[in-house]
């Protein structure tokens, strides 16, 4: 028994409609998955899996496609996050979220900038996957609590409690958030002092308990442990001044909604550095040197 041309037309029309609905939600879905997982590749995999689920679903039974797709994406992300910690145990050195250029808004889908800057993403690493999902849906996408409860399969009371507990973690990071212009000035001053190997000047820029994290996954020159404390970080940065910066061009870029600098050698970005700051100065130095995490740093078309 063969399908009639009308049946073929209905199927094609249904698929076209499915593609259109999914395309309208894709950026938001990517935004959720990226905030949950911290890497572009993992987020793209989740979005692709969500599309497959959407294709294979009886869409005539789905009354709210946006809610359905958000639920699928969030639950898939929770599942991946639960296994991500075991994968990171084999990672060499500190693990940082993958920086993404936000000058050109490459499909981050941020309705709001919440849960995008490094200070928040790093703090979210301390949350359970469900706490993280509840916080992101509430703070980044302004979801009402009844909808959050549906997505994570909990009661409204539990959803509120999860968000409240999650907020208790990032509070310190929120309080240290300062204007991007201030971040830019501190980062610019840091780059000058670092290239000069001026440990005393570096110390003036740092908060007492400053921490330097380098995500290199074993690449040459990448520190494999965090460096902690004003004096130690200043000496550490000053020590490599005379070889690390040689032959590298420094450019400015916005990643994750905050100013950052890229170091380019022979036309290839080899390092990204940014800072988290407070009124006391630089709280965190964040270096990304892992080649796999530098693919989405430069401006589109650069």
ABEGO torsion letter per residue (X at the ends): XBBBAAAAAAAAAAAAAAAAAAAAAAAAAAAAAAAAAGBAAAAAAAAAAAAAAAAABBAAABABAAAAAAAAAAAAAAAAAAAAAAAAAABBEBBBBBBBBAAAGBGAGBABABGABAAAAAAAAABBAAAAAAAAAAAAAGBBAAAAAAAAGBBAAAAAAAAAAAAAAAAAAAAABBBAAAAAAAAAAAAAAAAAGBAAAAAAABBAABBBBBBAGGBBGBBABBBBEAAAAAAAAAAAAAAAABGBBBBBBBBGGBBBBBBBBGGBBABBBBBBBBAAEBABBBBBABAAAAAAABBBGX
